[in-house]
C-alpha cells in the first residue's frame, strides 16, 4: 500500500527546483548575514541547473538561520543610547 507513496517521495527528491522557489531563496540570501565568498557560493548553488528539492530544503534552513534578528534591525532605545553616551563622558 505505501509503495506508491514512497515512489512519489523518491521522485520528488531528485526533481529540479522551479524558478519561483529559486527566487524565494535569492530573496532570503539578500537579507542573510553572509560574507564575500560565502554569498557567491550560495548564489551559485541556487542558480545551479541541478539543484534538487532536498538541497533546496537545506538551503532554506541554512539561509533562514542566517537572517538578522528583529531587535538587530532597529535603533537602540533612548535608555541604551543615554547609557552609552554616559559611558565615555
N, C-alpha and C positions, 0 to 999 in steps of 0.2 A: 504494500500500500504506500509506504513512504518512499519508494524508489523514484517515483516521478518527481517528488519534491526535491530530493537530493540531486537529481539530474538538472532541475531548473537552477538550483543554487550553484552547482558546479559550472553551469554555463554562464551565469552572471559573473562569477569570479574572474573569468578570462575575457570578459567583454570590455571593449574600449569605451572610455568615458565620453559623454556627449559635450557639446560646446557650452551649453548652459551651466553645467557643473564646473567646467574649466573656468568660466567667468566668475562663478562664486568663489572658487579657490584663489583666483587672481585678486579679487576684492579683499579677501582675508589677508593675502600676502601684503597688500598695500599698507595695511594698518598694523601688521605684526612687527614686533621688535626683532629685526634681523640686521645683519651686517654684511656689507660688500659681497664676498664670495658666497655666503650662505643664501642671500637673496637671489643671486644668479642661479645657484643650484636648484632652489625651489622653483624658480621660473622655468628653468629648462625641463624640470621633471613634469610640471603642469602642462607645458606645451608639447611634451613628447607624444609621438603618434601611438606608442604602445602603452599609455597609461591605463591601467586596469581599475576596476571597481574596488578591489582590495587595496591597491596602492592609494587610491583616491580617499578611502576611509582613513588611512594612516595619515595622509597629508592634511585632511580636515582636522584630525585630532591634534597633530603637531602645531598647525598654524593657530588653532583656537587656544592652545596652551601659551602661545607667544603673544597673545593680544594684551594690550595695556589694561591695567585695572582701572575701573571707573574713577576712583579717587585721584589717580595719577593724571587724569585728563583735565582737572580743574585747578585753579589757582589756590594757594594756601589760604586758610581762614585768616581773618584780621588778627585774631589772637596769636596764631602761629607766626604771622608776619611781625607783629609787635615784639614777640619773644625773640625772634631772630635779630631784629634791629637792636634791641636792648643788649643782646649778647656781645656786641662789639662796641657799644658806646660806653 
